Amino acid sequence: MTQPLLSLRGLTVDFVTRSGTVNVLDDVAFDIGLGEIVGIIGESGSGKSVTAYSVMGILDRAARIRTGEILFDGTDVLRMSRAARDRWRGKDAAIVFQNPRTALNPIRTVGDQIADVMARHTPASAAELRARTVAALKQVRAPDPERRMHAYPFELSGGLCQRVGIAIALACAPRLLIADEPTTGLDVTTQAVVMDLIRSLARSRALSVALITHDLALAAEYCDRLVIMHAGHVVEVAPTARIVAAARHPYTARLLRSVPAQVASIGELQAIEGALPDLRRRDLPPCRFAERCDRRRPACDAGRLVPQAVAPGHTVACRNPL
Amino acid sequence: MTALLEARGLTKYYPLRRPGPFAPRQQLRAVDGVDLTIVPGEAVGLVGESGCGKSTLARLVCRLLDPTAGTLRLNGTEISTLSASAFARSAARRQIQMVFQDPTESLNPRFPVFELIADPIRRLLPREGRAALRARVAAAAAAVNLPPELIDRFPHQLSGGQKARVGIARAIAVGPQLLVLDEPTSALDVSVQATVLQLLDRLRRERGIALLFVSHDLNVVRLLCDRIVVMYLGQVVESGPAAAVYAAPAHPYARALLSAIPSLTPREQARTRLDGDPQSPIGAPLDRCRFCGRCPEEQPECGRRAPALRPLDAERQVRCHFAR
């Protein structure tokens, strides 16, 4: 990996709810290098979106960041003043949300929504904003941008709406793009077009990308490195090819065997039994996968679990790795 | 073997409001002359992009919609002449059941699991007593591996995979011969999807229930189905045995669809990319191929003459002038 642009260190986040405190992220740490595409993979409830929202500073009011650092180019964004963080968000780091239909404002034209972000961070004359809006739509290969900028979200297809979402995120040329399941709800053909676009932008402008998804095959196709999360823990980090060929954490291995593309017949497909543990529990085992794991040993329940390096750039949080 | 379901020239047009009093009347061609045969116990995969008419076709087959034209026979009996509301009260309703896309949206949030599964039994098998009803609900829940302790819970207390299994349980509770599934796993995590796919495969093998599986994921269809039908803009563009279509798709659209699926391992061939959106299903010209404008292998001929669905070999059909 090149020099990191984003470094998460010991990020621990709780949600305070009426039915108790939920520990959603526990000691999450990983880096994203300059111009690197990193996939953050996990089931629903694994904490991958909370990680993204923590970085962007758009967590729900119930969330409390207990400890940790989020270093962006060496600066801890958690220590920034509110005004500085607001200037940073959208300009240096931007996010593409899951469902473009609900993320866009339904009663404003898509051109206005792109221009809003530009006007906020880099004010300019109306004519210049218009020209830059057209350029932003061109960059995401929206056909006929001069006409499409006057369209409302409901007039555009799902794929085109998502491209508008990407255009908004890239409006101020950020250095970090967080894509939170950017292609769920899109057709596979449209998904390929949107993901090709994100990759080509990352390559051409050294944009760092965090791709959040539960689809391991999608992440493997586009990412340089993968971060596997389970129940608020980072369980394995490695270059993509290494994860696919030589995953060491039992959860990663099971995840690989549940991908339809990987197997020849339906009998070989393996589901991961059990569910994520209830994160409100006070007696959570050190390894939160232990109760679903077929490689559990008595040592798995003893003391704090620390990720170990098993090869250069490959760390695993497991006491009995494969 | 005699066909369980046989559709010939099945068509659904939606009339549109005229923009002005003298403007021509326009129609949206959602499904345009589809032939489809399903034999007992067979699993057929229906794939295509959103807007290609695959969900409309599924609803026509389930008789939730009235076709504009065409015939639909179930075990040799014509069922398309009955209106959708009359079909809901007919004896044939039991034979075709549907599993909907998003289990969170399609289960009544005010019904516990028992009532959700009992509801179709009460409507379609009303003369059975309480004890028989209970036994049927328990058997349906057991068939989808739903733990008995969940029977009194409400949908919001269930996980996504459990809700998907409730959706399947209520469809099989009345003993259908054909299950129509509209993207039943698209809302699920990959790890949960595997269980649901294997459950469907087991129901088909053990009970001989035929499946019409609607999906845009060719990989899933390949694993579950014997036969694949690929649709584009209301028409079938390719059909054939799943393994053959998956190994060597003949239609350029089927090739693009297959190459768009992300893969864990590096691919051997360059990917076929489809740029742009499909033509509008409203007022599309009838004298040219509907894939014109997006097809990577387009020839002048394609703009002059619409291809017909023609046999490629004994089991495969393709709608393209140039496919071999």
Interface residues (C-beta under 8 A of the other chain):
Chain A: E43 S44 P143 S157 G158 G159 L160 D187 V188 T189 T190 Q191 A192 V193 M195 D196 H214 D215 L216 A217 L218 A220 E221 Y222 V244 R254 L255 L256 S258 V259 P260 A261 Q262 V263 S265 I266 G267 L269 Q270 A271 I272 A275
Chain B: E49 S50 S159 G160 D189 V190 S191 V192 Q193 A194 T195 L197 Q198 D201 H216 D217 L218 N219 V220 R222 L223 L224 A256 L257 S259 A260 I261 P262 S263 L264 T265 R271 R273 L274 D275 G276 D277
